[in-house]
Amino acid sequence: MPLRLRGMLRASLRCRPSLGSAPAKQRRPLHAHQVERRQVSLASPADGVKIPHARPPKVIRNGPAPLSSFVVDQWTPHEGIVVDRLQSGALLVDVGCEVPGMLPAVGYFASNADELDQLSPGDRVTCYACCKYLESKKLFLSLHRREVPRERWKKVIADGQRPYEGVVQRLAPFGVFVDLGTEVPGLLPNEQLPSELHCKVGDAITVYVVSKRPDTTKLDLATSPRSHALRRWIEIPGDGRTPHKGTVLGFLEGRGAFIDMGFERPALLPMAVIEAQEEQTDLKCGSELTVYITDKQSKSGKVTLALAPSTLPKRSWEDIIADGQTPYDGVVRRKFDYGALVDIGYDSLCFLPNPQVPKNSASNSVSVGRELTVYAVQKRMNTGRVSLSLERRAKPLEDLQDVCCDGRSPYRGIVRTVNEFGLFVDFGCSVVGMLDEDYDDPALIEKQSCLQAGDVVTVYPICKDLGNGRVYLSLKKRDVPIRSVWDLAADGQTPYLARVVSVHGRDCTMDLGADTRGLLTRTNAPLETYTKLEVGDMAHVYIHHRNSATASLTLSLVPSPVRKVPSSKILADLQLDASKVYTGEVYCIQHGYVFLDIGSELGAMMLDAVPSACRIGDRIRVRISHHDTRRGRFRVVPITTETQHAQRGSNKCKEAWEDREDAESVEEEAVENQKSHSAG
């Protein structure tokens, strides 16, 4: 097909008709399938509840969506136009992504040949994205919907002990790509393949995720579990003075050595550090050494090490005050087109975006090595990322916990960013708010489609997520105040009518009409009991757990057989009798921790010292050690277990648990020392 015709077809896809007459400002188009979607509801008409319109997917605002954020769950429909047919018989389809998707004719994701033959360039088609490769910029599509949505990359547990039942997707010279039921496949390197294992496309295989890379979304696999669970790198103290044990995995010419420290991604020991201490240290593959973390990059997940401790400890997450008024002395370490990374003594480099640099000023030319006075204006709890500004705020920024999300308290804000995710508004909080798109009101659709960066708006906070550091805003003032999440009954038996806000894998984010949304988790539910939910559907849910630190809600479609005990009563009983025994049921095991339901609105957790000592569904007798206010859960220790668990080595579990507890106490002591140093 001629390039000119191909460009015209892509342009016709991106320029969809919009609602209403065109205002003075240029409007962003709405997609046709966003206003014509069929409504499906689980609510009964006898409930007397008015079912709102189905909420469609997010509007693509500035042209094609980046591949990194494109929804790949083989569940969400994408309207596209066939732009070309390849010699292999595959079709290229423009689905509104930065790269065209492919409907393959051969291979693992091959579509039916008869169905492909019926399509020709220029035809409109509904596709489902089933796989993407960020580095090679490839997007694979399917004409058929999956029975269960694919899981997001973030949902993958890379602890080296969680088994995944996968299917061989593709054979490569360097390894085997395995479909884990996620948006990206995992790679099983040749060195991890047993000699007696001969794989072919379509074979079932059990694998374990041993590495997870946020910058490339790559997943490294192994065929055997690790002896100790990998921990999340964000939980490792990076103060530059806490020693960590590591093992050399290999070397990369010109860069340094990769060190296995027992968390999700190997760390890098730079070549300059190795050469500086080459006489004292003889490194080779398999060597064990003591290292210190000097830098953690929140976005890419990369960790940089040193062989000697830092002179001064780095600031911790709690030490950073994101009020826009507290000054920090920083040095620019890296420069990008979109901003710079600045070292302010935090355990990770902080981000200074270009819009925060005043125009026509001497500070506009930010260069590597330059010393700056900056102010922290944003903290992201889920990534540990800190954003900076060169300008001091006239008034201190309000902490996210203090923001009133009743839907009636007005805040003056400025639209900072408009991208494929939505509109982001600076309204005087330590977290930039996201404008929630309310499709129940056509007037709001018209108003939001006109907004551009720099516009001044009046917004009303309606929902916040303390765990991920997010807050959602609305342009519409609510007639009735939104209730607090603490006013909800987290007893597992009180039903609440909730609306599906987003679907990711088997899980759904639900709006219960409170200032915090809940998560409907169905990962461990049997496939035959899986209920299909779409965005905009209504369903009755029950609150099984409520986190005391983040107020996050864990929901279920099935009520609890026994009413949950309030956490206040559990804490009162703990003060009266610390030896009281509870029976907990294991519902999750990941990253070295076992999560249990002890019949309380708060969940419980304990260290998983011995792999395979516990399994989901096991019932374990535990004693509450203390209330972990940072994690918002009870910390428990095992007393005795049921026969099934005891046969797997309860004595060995107790010994290993004590070792893990000692290691964790060392890290907590390092954090406390860091706090006392900062206070001094």
For each residue, the residues with C-beta under 8 A, 3 or more apart:
1: 5 6 83 84 121
2: 5 6
3: 6 7
4: 7 8
5: 1 2 8 9
6: 1 2 3 9 10 83 84
7: 3 4 10 11
8: 4 5 11 12
9: 5 6 12 13 81 83 94 121 122
10: 6 7 13 14 81 83 94
11: 7 8 14 15
12: 8 9 15 81
13: 9 10 16 79 80 81 94 96
14: 10 11 29 60 63 64 96
15: 11 12 29
16: 13 29 30 31 32
17: 29 32
18: 22 27 28 29 30 449
19: 30 35 442 445 446
20: 442 446
21:
22: 18 26 27
23: 27 446 450
24:
25: 450 452
26: 22
27: 18 22 23 449 450
28: 18 59 61 62 449
29: 14 15 16 17 18 59
30: 16 18 19 34 35 59 445 449
31: 16 34 56 59 60 79 96
32: 16 17 35 36 79
33: 36 37 56 77 79
34: 30 31 37 56 57 59 439
35: 19 30 32 56 439
36: 32 33
37: 33 34 54 56 536
38: 54
39: 51 53 54 536 537
40: 54 534 537
41: 51 537 538
42: 531 533 537 538 539 540
43: 47 49 51 497 538 539 540
44: 47
45: 48
46:
47: 43 44 497
48: 45
49: 43 497 538
50:
51: 39 41 43 538
52: 55 440 499 536
53: 39 439 440 536
54: 37 38 39 40 439 534 535 536 537
55: 52 437 439 499 500 501 535 536
56: 31 33 34 35 37 439 535 536
57: 34 71 76 535
58: 420 421 422 437
59: 28 29 30 31 34 422 437 449
60: 14 31 63 64 65 96 420
61: 28 418 419 420 422 423
62: 28 418 419 420
63: 14 60
64: 14 60 96 97 98
65: 60 69 70 96 97 98 420
66: 69 70 97 98 420
67: 70 97 98 99 132 134 137 139
68: 134 217
69: 65 66 420 421
70: 65 66 67 97 129 132 139
71: 57 76 78 129
72: 129 130 131 132 139 150 183 184
73: 76 128 129 146 149 150 151 152 183 503 504 505
74: 128 129 130 142 145 146 149 150
75: 128 145 146 148 149 150 503
76: 57 71 73 128 129 149 503
77: 33 126 127 128 145
78: 71 95 96 101 126 127 128 129 141
79: 13 31 32 33 95 96 124 125 126
80: 13 93 94 95 96 101 124 125 126 127 141
81: 9 10 12 13 93 94 122 123 124 125
82: 85 91 92 93 119 120 121 122 123 124 125
83: 1 6 9 10 92 93 94 100 121
84: 1 6 91 92 100 121
85: 82 89 90 91 92 120 121
86: 89 90 91 92
87:
88: 104 105 106
89: 85 86 105 106 113 116
90: 85 86 102 103 104 105 106 116
91: 82 84 85 86 102 103 116 119
92: 82 83 84 85 86 100 101 102 103
93: 80 81 82 83 100 101 102 103 125 127 141
94: 9 10 13 80 81 83 97 100 101
95: 78 79 80 100 101 127 129 139 141
96: 13 14 31 60 64 65 78 79 80
97: 64 65 66 67 70 94 100 101 139
98: 64 65 66 67
99: 67 137 138 139
100: 83 84 92 93 94 95 97 139
101: 78 80 92 93 94 95 97 127 129 139 140 141
102: 90 91 92 93 138 139 140 141
103: 90 91 92 93 111 116 119 127 141 142 143
104: 88 90 107 109 110 111 140
105: 88 89 90 110 111 113 116
106: 88 89 90 110
107: 104 110 170 201
108: 167 169 170 179 201 202
109: 104 130 131 140 141 142
110: 104 105 106 107
111: 103 104 105 115 116 142 143 144
112: 115 116 143
113: 89 105 116 117
114: 117 118
115: 111 112 118 119 143
116: 89 90 91 103 105 111 112 113 119
117: 113 114
118: 114 115
119: 82 91 103 115 116 123 125
120: 82 85 123
121: 1 9 82 83 84 85
122: 9 81 82
123: 81 82 119 120
124: 79 80 81 82
125: 79 80 81 82 93 119 143
126: 77 78 79 80 143
127: 77 78 80 93 95 101 103 141 142 143
128: 73 74 75 76 77 78 141 142 143 144 145 146
129: 70 71 72 73 74 76 78 95 101 132 139 140 141 142 183
130: 72 74 109 140 141 142 146 150
131: 72 109 139 140 169 179 183 184 185
132: 67 70 72 129 138 139 140 183 184
133: 136 137 138 184
134: 67 68 137 184 216 217
135: 216 218
136: 133
137: 67 99 133 134
138: 99 102 132 133
139: 67 70 72 95 97 99 100 101 102 129 131 132
140: 101 102 104 109 129 130 131 132
141: 78 80 93 95 101 102 103 109 127 128 129 130
142: 74 103 109 111 127 128 129 130 145 146
143: 103 111 112 115 125 126 127 128
144: 111 128
145: 74 75 77 128 142
146: 73 74 75 128 130 142 149 150
147: 527 530
148: 75 181 505 506 527 530
149: 73 74 75 76 146 503 504 505 506
150: 72 73 74 75 130 146 181 182 183 505
151: 73 155 156 180 181 182 183 504 505 506 523
152: 73 155 156 182 183 504 505
153: 156 182 183 184 217 219
154:
155: 151 152 182 504 505 507 523
156: 151 152 153 180 182 209 212 219
157: 162 209 590 591
158: 209 210 211 212 219 230 264
159: 162 209 226 229 230 231 264 590 591 592
160: 208 209 210 222 225 226 228 229 230
161: 208 225 226 229 230 589 611 612
162: 157 159 208 209 589 590
163: 206 207 208 225
164: 180 181 186 206 207 208 209
165: 204 205 206
166: 178 179 180 181 186 204 205 206 207 221
167: 108 178 179 202 203 204 205
168: 171 176 177 178 179 199 200 201 202 203 205
169: 108 131 177 178 179 185 201
170: 107 108 176 177 185 201
171: 168 176 177 199 200 201
172: 175 176 177
173:
174: 189 190
175: 172 187 188 189 190 192 193
176: 168 170 171 172 187 188 193 199
177: 168 169 170 171 172 185 186 187 188
178: 166 167 168 169 185 186 187 188 205 207 221
179: 108 131 166 167 168 169 182 185
180: 151 156 164 166 185 186 207 209 219
181: 148 150 151 164 166
182: 150 151 152 153 155 156 179 185 186 219
183: 72 73 129 131 132 150 151 152 153
184: 72 131 132 133 134 153 217 218 219
185: 131 169 170 177 178 179 180 182 219
186: 164 166 177 178 180 182 207 209 219 220 221
187: 175 176 177 178 218 219 220 221
188: 175 176 177 178 192 193 205 207 221 222 223
189: 174 175 192 193 220 221
190: 174 175 193
191:
192: 175 188 189 221 222 223
193: 175 176 188 189 190 197 199 223
194: 197 223
195:
196:
197: 193 194 223
198:
199: 168 171 176 193 203 205
200: 168 171 203
201: 107 108 168 169 170 171
202: 108 167 168
203: 167 168 199 200
204: 165 166 167
205: 165 166 167 168 178 188 199 223
206: 163 164 165 166 223
207: 163 164 166 178 180 186 188 221 222 223
208: 160 161 162 163 164 221 222 223 224 225 226
209: 156 157 158 159 160 162 164 180 186 212 219 220 221
210: 158 160 220 221 222 226 230
211: 158 218 219 220 264 265 266
212: 156 158 209 218 219 220 264 265 301
213: 216 217 218 219 220 265 300 301
214: 217 299 300 301
215: 299 300 301 302
216: 134 135 213
217: 68 134 153 184 213 214
218: 135 184 187 211 212 213
219: 153 156 158 180 182 184 185 186 187 209 211 212 213
220: 186 187 189 209 210 211 212 213
221: 166 178 186 187 188 189 192 207 208 209 210
222: 160 188 192 207 208 210 225 226
223: 188 192 193 194 197 205 206 207 208
224: 208
225: 160 161 163 208 222 611 612
226: 159 160 161 208 210 222 229 230 611
227: 611
228: 160 262 592 611
229: 159 160 161 226 590 591 592 608 611
230: 158 159 160 161 210 226 262 263 264 591 592
231: 159 235 236 262 263 264 591 592
232: 235 236 263 264 591
233: 236 263 264 265 296 301 303
234: 296 298 383 384
235: 231 232 263
236: 231 232 233 244 261 263 293 296 303 667
237: 242 293 316 347 667 670 671 674
238: 293 294 295 296 303 314 347 348
239: 242 293 310 313 314 316 347 670 674
240: 292 293 294 306 309 310 312 313 314 347
241: 292 309 310 313 670
242: 237 239 292 293 666 667 670
243: 290 291 292 309
244: 236 261 290 291 292 293
245: 261 262 288 289 290
246: 259 260 261 262 267 288 289 290 291 305
247: 259 260 286 287 288 289
248: 251 257 258 259 260 283 284 285 286 287 288 289
249: 257 258 259 260 266 285
250: 257 258 285
251: 248 256 257 258 285
252: 255 256 257 258
253:
254: 271
255: 252 268 270 271
256: 251 252 268 269 270 271 272 273 274
257: 248 249 250 251 252 268 269 274 283
258: 248 249 250 251 252 266 267 268 269
259: 246 247 248 249 266 267 268 269 289 291 305
260: 246 247 248 249 266
261: 236 244 245 246 266 267 291 303
262: 228 230 231 245 246
263: 230 231 232 233 235 236
264: 158 159 211 212 230 231 232 233 301
265: 211 212 213 233 301 302 303
266: 211 249 258 259 260 261
267: 246 258 259 261 291 293 302 303 304 305
268: 255 256 257 258 259 302 303 304 305
269: 256 257 258 259 273 274 283 291 305 306 307
270: 255 256 273 274 304 305
271: 254 255 256 274 275
272: 256 275 276
273: 256 269 270 276 277 305 306 307
274: 256 257 269 270 271 277 278 281 283
275: 271 272 278
276: 272 273
277: 273 274 280 281 307 308
278: 274 275 281
279:
280: 277
281: 274 277 278 289 307
282: 287
283: 248 257 269 274 287 289
284: 248 287
285: 248 249 250 251
286: 247 248
287: 247 248 282 283 284
288: 245 246 247 248
289: 245 246 247 248 259 281 283 307
290: 243 244 245 246 307
291: 243 244 246 259 261 267 269 305 306 307
292: 240 241 242 243 244 305 306 307 308 309 310
293: 236 237 238 239 240 242 244 267 296 303 304 305 306 347
294: 238 240 304 305 306 310
295: 238 302 303 304 347 348 349
296: 233 234 236 238 293 302 303 304 347 348 384
297: 300 301 302 303 348 349
298: 234 301 348 380 383 384 385
299: 214 215 383 385
300: 213 214 215 297
301: 212 213 214 215 233 264 265 297 298
302: 215 265 267 268 295 296 297
303: 233 236 238 261 265 267 268 293 295 296 297
304: 267 268 270 293 294 295 296
305: 246 259 267 268 269 270 273 291 292 293 294
306: 240 269 273 291 292 293 294 309 310
307: 269 273 277 281 289 290 291 292
308: 277 292
309: 240 241 243 292 306
310: 239 240 241 292 294 306 313 314
311:
312: 240 345
313: 239 240 241 310 673 674 677
314: 238 239 240 310 345 346 347 674
315: 319 320 344 345 346 347 674 678
316: 237 239 319 320 347 671 674 675 678
317: 320 379 381 384
318: 675
319: 315 316 346 674 675 678
320: 315 316 317 346 376 379 386
321: 326 376
322: 376 377 378 379 386 397 430
323: 326 376 393 396 397 430
324: 375 376 377 389 392 393 396 397 430
325: 375 392 393 396 397
326: 321 323 375 376
327: 373 374 375 392
328: 344 345 373 374 375 376 388
329: 344 371 372 373
330: 342 343 344 350 371 372 373 374 388
331: 342 343 369 370 371 372
332: 335 340 341 342 343 352 366 367 368 369 370 372
333: 340 341 342 343 349 368
334: 340 341 349 368
335: 332 340 366 367 368
336: 339 340 341
337: 354
338: 353 354
339: 336 351 352 353 354 356
340: 332 333 334 335 336 351 352 366
341: 332 333 334 336 349 350 351 352
342: 330 331 332 333 349 350 351 352 372 374 388
343: 330 331 332 333 346 349 350
344: 315 328 329 330 350 374 376 386 388
345: 312 314 315 328
346: 314 315 319 320 343 349 350 386
347: 237 238 239 240 293 295 296 314 315 316 384
348: 238 295 296 297 298 384 385 386
349: 295 297 333 334 341 342 343 346
350: 330 341 342 343 344 346 374 376 385 386 387 388
351: 339 340 341 342 385 386 387 388
352: 332 339 340 341 342 356 357 366 372 374 387 388 389 390
353: 338 339 356 387
354: 337 338 339 357
355: 416
356: 339 352 353 377 387 388 389 390 391
357: 352 354 361 363 364 366 390
358: 361 363 364 390 391
359: 364
360: 364
361: 357 358 364
362: 365
363: 357 358 366 372 390
364: 357 358 359 360 361
365: 362
366: 332 335 340 352 357 363 370 372
367: 332 335 370
368: 332 333 334 335
369: 331 332
370: 331 332 366 367
371: 329 330 331
372: 329 330 331 332 342 352 363 366 390
373: 327 328 329 330 390
374: 327 328 330 342 344 350 352 388 389 390
375: 324 325 326 327 328 388 389 390 391 392 393
376: 320 321 322 323 324 326 328 344 350 379 386 387 388
377: 322 324 356 387 388 389 393 397 430
378: 322 386 387 430 431 432
379: 317 320 322 376 385 386 387 430 431 469
380: 298 383 384 385 386 387 431 468 469
381: 317 384 466 467 468 469
382: 467 468 469
383: 234 298 299 380
384: 234 296 298 317 347 348 380 381
385: 298 299 348 350 351 379 380
386: 320 322 344 346 348 350 351 376 378 379 380
387: 350 351 352 353 356 376 377 378 379 380
388: 328 330 342 344 350 351 352 356 374 375 376 377
389: 324 352 356 374 375 377 393
390: 352 356 357 358 363 372 373 374 375
391: 356 358 375
392: 324 325 327 375
393: 323 324 325 375 377 389 396 397
394:
395: 428
396: 323 324 325 393
397: 322 323 324 325 377 393 428 429 430
398: 402 403 428 429 430
399: 402 403 429 430
400: 403 429 430 431 464 466 469 471
401: 466
402: 398 399
403: 398 399 400 429 461 464 471
404: 409 461
405: 461 462 463 464 471 482 515
406: 409 461 478 481 482 515
407: 460 461 462 474 477 478 481 482
408: 460 477 478 481 482
409: 404 406 460 461
410: 458 459 460 477
411: 427 428 429 458 459 460 461 473
412: 427 428 456 457 458
413: 425 426 427 428 433 456 457 458 459 473
414: 425 426 427 454 455 456 457
415: 418 423 424 425 435 451 452 453 454 455 456 457
416: 355 424 425 426 432 453
417: 423 424 432 453
418: 61 62 415 422 423 424 451 452 453
419: 61 62 422 424
420: 58 60 61 62 65 66 69
421: 58 69 424 434
422: 58 59 61 418 419 434 435 437
423: 61 415 417 418 434 435 448 451
424: 415 416 417 418 419 421 432 433 434 435
425: 413 414 415 416 432 433 434 435 457 459 473
426: 413 414 416 432 433
427: 411 412 413 414 433 459 461 473
428: 395 397 398 411 412 413
429: 397 398 399 400 403 411 432 433 471
430: 322 323 324 377 378 379 397 398 399 400
431: 378 379 380 400 469 470 471
432: 378 416 417 424 425 426 429
433: 413 424 425 426 427 429 459 461 471 472 473
434: 421 422 423 424 425 470 471 472 473
435: 415 422 423 424 425 448 451 459 472 473 474 475
436: 462 463 472 473 474
437: 55 58 59 422 444 445 448
438: 441 444 474 476
439: 34 35 53 54 55 56 445
440: 52 53
441: 438 444 445 476
442: 19 20 445 446
443: 446 447
444: 437 438 441 447 448 474 475 476
445: 19 30 437 439 441 442 448 449
446: 19 20 23 442 443 449 450
447: 443 444 450 451 475
448: 423 435 437 444 445 451 475
449: 18 27 28 30 59 445 446
450: 23 25 27 446 447
451: 415 418 423 435 447 448 455 457
452: 25 415 418 455
453: 415 416 417 418
454: 414 415
455: 414 415 451 452
456: 412 413 414 415
457: 412 413 414 415 425 451 475
458: 410 411 412 413 475
459: 410 411 413 425 427 433 435 473 474 475
460: 407 408 409 410 411 473 474 475 476 477 478
461: 403 404 405 406 407 409 411 427 433 464 471 472 473 474 515
462: 405 407 436 472 473 474 478 482 515
463: 405 436 471 472 482 511 514 515 516 517
464: 400 403 405 461 470 471 472 515 516
465: 468 469 470 471 516 517 550 552
466: 381 400 401 469 516 549 550 551 552
467: 381 382 547 549 550 552
468: 380 381 382 465
469: 379 380 381 382 400 431 465 466
470: 431 434 464 465
471: 400 403 405 429 431 433 434 461 463 464 465
472: 433 434 435 436 461 462 463 464
473: 411 413 425 427 433 434 435 436 459 460 461 462
474: 407 435 436 438 444 459 460 461 462 478
475: 435 444 447 448 457 458 459 460
476: 438 441 444 460
477: 407 408 410 460
478: 406 407 408 460 462 474 481 482
479:
480:
481: 406 407 408 478
482: 405 406 407 408 462 463 478 513 514 515
483: 487 488 513 514 515
484: 487 514 515
485: 488 514 515 516 546 551 553
486: 551
487: 483 484 514
488: 483 485 494 496 512 514 543 546 553
489: 494 543
490: 543 544 545 546 553 564 601
491: 494 543 560 563 564 566 601
492: 542 543 544 556 559 560 562 563 564 601
493: 542 559 560 563 564
494: 488 489 491 542 543
495: 540 541 542 559
496: 488 512 513 540 541 542 543
497: 43 47 49 512 538 539 540
498: 510 511 512 513 518 538 539 540 541 555
499: 52 55 510 511 536 537 538
500: 55 503 508 509 510 533 534 535 536 537 538 539
501: 55 508 509 510 511 517 535
502: 508 509 535
503: 73 75 76 149 500 507 508 533 534 535
504: 73 149 151 152 155 507 508 509
505: 73 148 149 150 151 152 155 523
506: 148 149 151 521 522 523 525 530
507: 155 503 504 519 520 521 522 523
508: 500 501 502 503 504 519 520 522 533
509: 500 501 502 504 517 518 519 520
510: 498 499 500 501 517 518 519 520 539 541 555
511: 463 498 499 501 517
512: 488 496 497 498 517 518 541 553
513: 482 483 496 498
514: 463 482 483 484 485 487 488 517
515: 405 406 461 462 463 464 482 483 484 485
516: 463 464 465 466 485 551 552 553
517: 463 465 501 509 510 511 512 514 553
518: 498 509 510 512 541 543 552 553 554 555
519: 507 508 509 510 552 553 554 555
520: 507 508 509 510 533 541 555 556 557
521: 506 507 524 554 555 556
522: 506 507 508 525 530 557
523: 151 155 505 506 507
524: 521 587 588 616
525: 506 522 529 530
526: 529 530
527: 147 148 530
528:
529: 525 526
530: 147 148 506 522 525 526 527
531: 42 539 557
532:
533: 42 500 503 508 520 537 539
534: 40 54 500 503 537
535: 54 55 56 57 500 501 502 503
536: 37 39 52 53 54 55 56 499 500
537: 39 40 41 42 54 499 500 533 534
538: 41 42 43 49 51 497 498 499 500
539: 42 43 497 498 500 510 531 533 557
540: 42 43 495 496 497 498 557
541: 495 496 498 510 512 518 520 555 556 557
542: 492 493 494 495 496 555 556 557 558 559 560
543: 488 489 490 491 492 494 496 518 546 553 554 555 601
544: 490 492 554 555 556 560 564 597
545: 490 553 554 597 601 602 603
546: 485 488 490 543 551 552 553 554 601 602
547: 467 550 551 552 553 602 603 632 633
548: 551 567 602 627 629 632 633
549: 466 467 629 630 631 632
550: 465 466 467 547 632
551: 466 485 486 516 546 547 548
552: 465 466 467 516 518 519 546 547 632
553: 485 488 490 512 516 517 518 519 543 545 546 547
554: 518 519 521 543 544 545 546 603
555: 498 510 518 519 520 521 541 542 543 544
556: 492 520 521 541 542 544 559 560
557: 520 522 531 539 540 541 542
558: 542
559: 492 493 495 542 556
560: 491 492 493 542 544 556 563 564
561:
562: 492 599
563: 491 492 493 560
564: 490 491 492 493 544 560 599 600 601
565: 569 570 599 600 601
566: 491 569 570 600 601
567: 548 570 571 600 601 602 627
568: 571 572
569: 565 566 572 573
570: 565 566 567 573 574 600 602 624 634
571: 567 568 574 575 627
572: 568 569 575 576
573: 569 570 576 577 580
574: 570 571 577 578 580 624 627
575: 571 572 578
576: 572 573
577: 573 574 580
578: 574 575 623 624
579: 623
580: 573 574 577 623 624
581: 621 622 623 639
582: 598 599 604 621 622 623 624 636
583: 598 599 619 620 621 622
584: 596 597 598 599 604 619 620 621 622 636
585: 596 597 617 618 619 620
586: 589 594 595 596 614 615 616 617 618 619 620
587: 524 595 596 597 616
588: 524 594 595 616
589: 161 162 586 593 594 595 608 614 615 616
590: 157 159 162 229 593 595
591: 157 159 229 230 231 232
592: 159 228 229 230 231 607 608 660
593: 589 590 605 606 607 608
594: 586 588 589 605 606 607 608 614 620
595: 586 587 588 589 590 603 604 605 633
596: 584 585 586 587 603 604 605 606 620 622 636
597: 544 545 584 585 587 603 604
598: 582 583 584 603 604 622 624 634 636
599: 562 564 565 582 583 584
600: 564 565 566 567 570 603 604 634
601: 490 491 492 543 545 546 564 565 566 567
602: 545 546 547 548 567 570 627 632 633 634
603: 545 547 554 595 596 597 598 600 633 634
604: 582 584 595 596 597 598 600 622 624 633 634 635 636
605: 593 594 595 596 628 631 633 634 635 636
606: 593 594 596 622 635 636 637 638 657
607: 592 593 594 657 660 661 664
608: 229 589 592 593 594 611 613 614
609: 613 653 655 656 657 659 660
610: 613 648 649 652 653 656 657
611: 161 225 226 227 228 229 608
612: 161 225 615 648
613: 608 609 610 645 648 649 650 652 653
614: 586 589 594 608 618 620 645
615: 586 589 612 618 644 645
616: 524 586 587 588 589
617: 585 586
618: 585 586 614 615 641 642 644 645
619: 583 584 585 586 641 642 645
620: 583 584 585 586 594 596 614 638 641 642 645
621: 581 582 583 584 638 639 640 641
622: 581 582 583 584 596 598 604 606 636 637 638 639
623: 578 579 580 581 582 636 637 639
624: 570 574 578 580 582 598 604 627 634 635 636
625: 634 635 636 637
626: 634 635
627: 548 567 571 574 602 624 633 634 635
628: 605 631 632 633 634 635
629: 548 549 632
630: 549
631: 549 605 628
632: 547 548 549 550 552 602 628 629
633: 547 548 595 602 603 604 605 627 628
634: 570 598 600 602 603 604 605 624 625 626 627 628
635: 604 605 606 624 625 626 627 628
636: 582 584 596 598 604 605 606 622 623 624 625
637: 606 622 623 625 657
638: 606 620 621 622 641 650 653 654 657
639: 581 621 622 623
640: 621 646 650
641: 618 619 620 621 638 644 645 646 650
642: 618 619 620 645 646
643: 646 647
644: 615 618 641 647 648
645: 613 614 615 618 619 620 641 642 648 650
646: 640 641 642 643 650
647: 643 644
648: 610 612 613 644 645 653
649: 610 613 652 653
650: 613 638 640 641 645 646 653 654
651: 654 655
652: 610 613 649 655 656
653: 609 610 613 638 648 649 650 656 657
654: 638 650 651 657 658
655: 609 651 652 658 659
656: 609 610 652 653 659 660
657: 606 607 609 610 637 638 653 654 660 661
658: 654 655 661 662
659: 609 655 656 662 663
660: 592 607 609 656 657 663 664
661: 607 657 658 664 665
662: 658 659 665 666
663: 659 660 666 667
664: 607 660 661 667 668
665: 661 662 668 669
666: 242 662 663 669 670
667: 236 237 242 663 664 670 671
668: 664 665 671 672
669: 665 666 672 673
670: 237 239 241 242 666 667 673 674
671: 237 316 667 668 674 675
672: 668 669 675 676
673: 313 669 670 676 677
674: 237 239 313 314 315 316 319 670 671 677 678
675: 316 318 319 671 672 678 679
676: 672 673 679 680
677: 313 673 674 680
678: 315 316 319 674 675
679: 675 676
680: 676 677
